[in-house]
Amino acid sequence: MIKEATSGSISTHLSNQHQQYKPTHYIANPSFHYTSVNMSEWKDKVAIITGGSSGIGAGIVVEFAKLGCAVAIVGRNEKNLEGTADKCKSCGLPNEKILCITADMVNDDDVKLIVTKTINKFGKINVLVNNAGISKVGGLPAVNMKEYDEVMRVNVRSVVLLSQEATPHLIKTKGNIVNISSVMSNQAWPGILAYAMSKAAVDHFTRCSAVDLAPKGVRINSVQPGMIETQIYDRLGMSKEQKDQLMDKNRRAHPMGRLGTTQDIGRACVFLASENSSFTTGQTLAIDGGFSGTME
């Protein structure tokens, strides 16, 4: 599924606004590892991650897998789901703690089956990460209402429905929901009307539902990624030179001089779903290298 502010059109809008920062080429710290204290919290937990077949979602899945958490990986592409499952196995997660669920988030029956299949396999749900989403380009007056409805159905309706279905199980485990939003939920940009509106809706859903479920011990927060380096850049139909130029512009748009990684987003999700944030609910966490601080 197309995720985040990483489509060519959205990235171009953003990078044209900010080009004053020196780009860097970030490599994740190879020495980073979760401690035994971190891992002991997760060994008996179960997490559902939607949009987990590629990109940000796959990165989130892997971070939970590193901790020994059982994962229900949801996506449309069965082959890509298996690829994410293989990454989990390479992290040491046993096959019996991995469930791949093929589902289309525009289909209500598919969404409901995500919870049913997870409970049938693992018996409980501790964490739900609502990551699946799509982006369509268009603003007034040319917005395509069919595409608008599709974006809202995937990015908002499916989030509400899946959260609703999972809530009884999350109450039992005093669990967490982490919604993946976007820095675009707070800022107006041309040509991404439906996408930006949908992410603003996700953030407010996060706040409202957090208040609803706090008395029952369920915490709900959202993560707002900035521009994240994923394989989608390879699918934009650009030459290598064009891609390199775009990536350079995007790096310059961030005060930290680099794009985010899927690992950055995954670790943020782990933090929000862990006991390290036990008094945090209804909040949005921007993971954007300082980008949102440059917005006027």
Secondary structure, DSSP 8 states (H G I E B T S, - for coil): ---GGGSHHHHHHHHTT---S--------TT----HHHHHHHTT-EEEETTTTSHHHHHHHHHHHHTT-EEEEEES-HHHHHHHHHHHHHTT--GGGEEEEE--TT-HHHHHHHHHHHHHHHS--SEEEE-------B-TTT--HHHHHHHHIIIIIHHHHHHHHHHHHHHHHT-EEEEE--GGGSS--TTBHHHHHHHHHHHHHHHHHHHHHGGGT-EEEEEEE-SB--GGGGGS---HHHHHHHHHHHHHTSTTSS-B-HHHHHHHHHHHHSGGGTT--S-EEEESTTGGGG--
